[in-house]
Amino acid sequence: MTLRERDKKHLWHPLTQHKLHPDHIAITKAKGAVLYDDKGNEYIDGIASWYTCMYGHCNPYITNKVAKQMEQLDHVVFAGFTHEPAIKLSEELIKILPDNQEKIFFSDNGSTSVDVSIKMALQYHFNNGDKRNKVIALEGGFHGDTFGAMSVSGLSVYNGPFEDFFIDVERIPVPDANNFNEVKKQFEKILTDHKVAAFIFEPLVQGAAAMKMHEAAFIDELLAIAKNKGVVTIADEVMTGFGKTGKNFASEYLQNLPDIICLSKSLTAGLVPMAITSCSQQIYNAFLSDELGKGFFHGHTYSANPTACAAALAGVELLQSDEIQTRIERVIKSHRTFEEKIKNHPKVKETRQLGVIFALDLNLEMERYGNLRYQLFNFFMENGVCLRPLGSTIYILAPFVITDEQLHKIYTTIEKALDTF
Ligand SMILES: *Cc1c(COP(=O)(O)O)cnc(C)c1O
């Protein structure tokens, strides 16, 4: 039996209607920017396996460090114990995170990092004797699939059956030059009853909303207003973190720094799951007390797993290396040239680019997981390129280490798709 056949027996895949889409491609190997399947086909990983393996698959610099760590200390409970990989990672992260970030809290994935951030914000007010129960989020935002994260997410395709069970969330449109005055008014109005605990947003790029991009200036003004009202601001950088926007963190484009930042995905360079919720000293201080109950009683079994910390440390080192920074610059230039070339194509409605993220909207109506979208996905795979269109948006977010040749192949395959569909 092939892997594809054996898969069907017991496995249930994420985000999949198995009746319509029973088949899954079996990947046996990955190296650099390339995935290899069980039939010997190669695919350029144009989305870095959901923006995780930004330094390339099976990067020996990272795998060696992790292997060494595994032989030294595999795991120890992080409540009551500590270890050097976590300590060193906290030191290195605080150096590169926005200036106001001081404390690092570990969890397991992007969704839990968001749940942690919401709980931190709610308890911050609770500990300060201020009962606030509402969160403001952006329309079209995506923050994960656990209950707290799902509550603040605005993408209804995922949320339908669960909406009656959500925490209290008010949603505002993403502010831009056209709507800013209205959005600002709406924002201020929601804040008047002093019930808003937090404002959560994906800074500059809404990933799951199809790489929608917005200017920093408008979010910045909302952040200033929020801070004025004592609202905890949360930047979900699970997707944008670690160099993808051309800066280490998208929050660096902001003047008003968020109180809390959520990180995961490429945090561990694509090796193992781990997440971090960082916060300012002010947030942390609200939990310091002689009262036990004012502490933050949230903890995951694998918190700060040493091997995951080792992977993250190696990733942070690579991110700051000249080699990776040069590659990031090169990808940015290359995307801009492609954008110029493609933007007036009759099938292209809009293009956008920030850092190594490039997206184009097709002049076609497509359901998010509709048939045409699957045909397009299959077309790319048959041409040796792994791109997962989001509705009618095709986006590229490849590993930084992708070669010029591989990037060129992605571009020409997209052009071929434009002529085919
Ligand atoms: C992927 C993502 C999440 C959820 O992360 P998981 O690890 O899949 O739980 C949260 N926020 C953003 C912005 C993301 O892109």
The ligand as an SDF file (V2000), in Angstrom:
LIG
                    3D

 15 15  0  0  0  0  0  0  0  0999 V2000
   -0.9650   30.7290   12.1850 C   0  0  0  0  0  0  0  0  0  0  0  0
   -1.3910   31.8630   13.0020 C   0  0  0  0  0  0  0  0  0  0  0  0
   -1.9160   31.6810   14.2970 C   0  0  0  0  0  0  0  0  0  0  0  0
   -2.1630   30.3180   14.8850 C   0  0  0  0  0  0  0  0  0  0  0  0
   -0.9900   29.5980   15.0460 O   0  0  0  0  0  0  0  0  0  0  0  0
   -1.0540   28.0000   15.2060 P   0  0  0  0  0  0  0  0  0  0  0  0
    0.3400   27.6170   15.5020 O   0  0  0  0  0  0  0  0  0  0  0  0
   -1.5400   27.4700   13.8940 O   0  0  0  0  0  0  0  0  0  0  0  0
   -1.9960   27.7050   16.3170 O   0  0  0  0  0  0  0  0  0  0  0  0
   -2.2250   32.7960   15.0290 C   0  0  0  0  0  0  0  0  0  0  0  0
   -2.0520   34.0330   14.5350 N   0  0  0  0  0  0  0  0  0  0  0  0
   -1.5570   34.2560   13.3060 C   0  0  0  0  0  0  0  0  0  0  0  0
   -1.3770   35.6560   12.8300 C   0  0  0  0  0  0  0  0  0  0  0  0
   -1.2140   33.1840   12.4910 C   0  0  0  0  0  0  0  0  0  0  0  0
   -0.7370   33.3920   11.2580 O   0  0  0  0  0  0  0  0  0  0  0  0
  1  2  1  0
  2  3  1  0
  2 14  2  0
  3  4  1  0
  3 10  2  0
  4  5  1  0
  5  6  1  0
  6  7  2  0
  6  8  1  0
  6  9  1  0
 10 11  1  0
 11 12  2  0
 12 13  1  0
 12 14  1  0
 14 15  1  0
M  END
$$$$
